Amino acid sequence: MNLNGLNEQSYTELEDYWMRVFLNVVQDQDKENWVILYYNTSFSNGQKVMDMNPIFSAKSKLSHKSIRLIQETDHEEDDVHYWLDTNGKNELVIICSLSQQHVRKVKEIIKRWIYE
């Protein structure tokens, strides 16, 4: 178990959930243009880092935009925080806890970022 109380199976299910959220936003013709799970989130022995930073990442092969989603389990503020990291990157960083309200908001943020 890690600090967030998740075992590896539960953590993998969470990663898969956020991937499905992302794929739901990306239009069918665009899915092949993304490197999904862009950041390596495993140790050299293959074990998952499981710190939720990032819980999901992707990078466009065409626009070179990237997305890093960080999930917090003890997020006190009931909001989604996001910003663009332009320090040598073109990356949208999103921090949120898991709730249906946050998932809807994250989808809108990603959609605007990808298709603007």
C-alpha positions in Angstrom: 0.0 0.0 0.0 1.1 3.5 -0.6 0.4 6.7 1.3 -3.0 7.1 -0.5 -4.1 3.7 0.7 -4.4 2.2 -2.9 -3.0 -1.1 -3.9 -1.5 -1.5 -7.4 -4.7 -2.9 -8.9 -6.8 0.0 -7.6 -4.1 2.4 -8.8 -4.1 0.9 -12.3 -7.9 1.1 -12.4 -7.6 4.8 -11.5 -5.1 5.3 -14.3 -7.4 3.5 -16.7 -10.3 5.7 -15.6 -8.5 8.9 -16.4 -7.4 7.5 -19.7 -11.0 6.7 -20.7 -11.9 10.3 -19.6 -9.3 11.7 -21.9 -10.2 9.4 -24.8 -13.8 10.4 -24.4 -12.7 14.0 -25.0 -10.4 13.4 -28.0 -12.3 13.0 -31.2 -11.9 9.6 -32.9 -9.8 10.8 -35.7 -7.3 12.4 -33.2 -6.7 9.4 -30.9 -3.8 8.1 -33.0 -2.1 11.5 -32.7 -1.5 11.1 -29.0 1.3 9.4 -27.0 -0.8 8.3 -24.0 1.0 7.8 -20.7 3.6 10.2 -22.0 5.5 10.3 -18.6 7.1 7.2 -17.2 5.4 6.4 -13.9 7.3 3.2 -13.0 10.5 2.5 -11.2 13.3 0.8 -13.1 12.1 -2.6 -11.7 8.6 -2.0 -13.3 6.8 -1.2 -10.0 4.4 1.7 -10.2 5.4 4.9 -8.4 1.8 5.4 -7.4 2.1 9.0 -6.2 -0.6 10.2 -8.6 1.8 12.8 -10.1 0.8 12.3 -12.8 -2.1 9.9 -12.7 -2.5 10.5 -16.5 -0.3 12.1 -19.2 -0.5 12.5 -22.9 1.4 14.4 -25.7 0.2 15.3 -29.1 2.5 14.1 -32.0 1.2 16.9 -34.1 0.8 20.0 -31.9 3.4 18.9 -29.3 0.9 20.0 -26.6 1.0 17.8 -23.5 -1.3 17.2 -20.6 -0.3 16.2 -17.1 -3.1 15.3 -14.7 -2.3 15.1 -11.0 -4.9 13.6 -8.6 -4.9 14.5 -5.0 -6.8 12.5 -2.5 -6.7 15.0 0.4 -7.5 18.1 -1.7 -9.1 20.4 0.8 -10.4 22.9 -1.7 -13.3 21.7 -3.8 -11.9 23.0 -7.1 -9.9 22.0 -10.1 -6.6 23.9 -10.5 -4.8 24.2 -13.8 -2.2 26.2 -15.6 0.0 26.2 -18.7 3.6 25.3 -18.2 5.4 27.3 -20.9 8.8 27.1 -19.4 10.3 25.1 -22.3 7.1 23.2 -22.6 3.6 23.5 -24.0 1.9 21.6 -21.2 -1.4 21.8 -19.5 -1.1 20.8 -15.8 -4.3 19.9 -14.0 -4.7 19.2 -10.2 -7.9 17.9 -8.8 -9.5 15.3 -6.6 -11.8 12.7 -8.0 -15.5 13.7 -8.1 -18.1 13.8 -10.9 -18.1 17.6 -10.8 -14.3 17.7 -11.2 -14.3 15.1 -14.0 -16.8 17.3 -16.0 -14.6 20.4 -15.4 -11.4 18.5 -16.4 -13.1 17.3 -19.6 -14.0 20.9 -20.5 -10.5 22.2 -19.7 -8.9 19.5 -21.8 -11.3 20.1 -24.7 -10.5 23.8 -24.8 -6.8 23.1 -24.5 -6.7 20.6 -27.4 -9.1 22.3 -29.8 -8.3 26.0 -29.2 
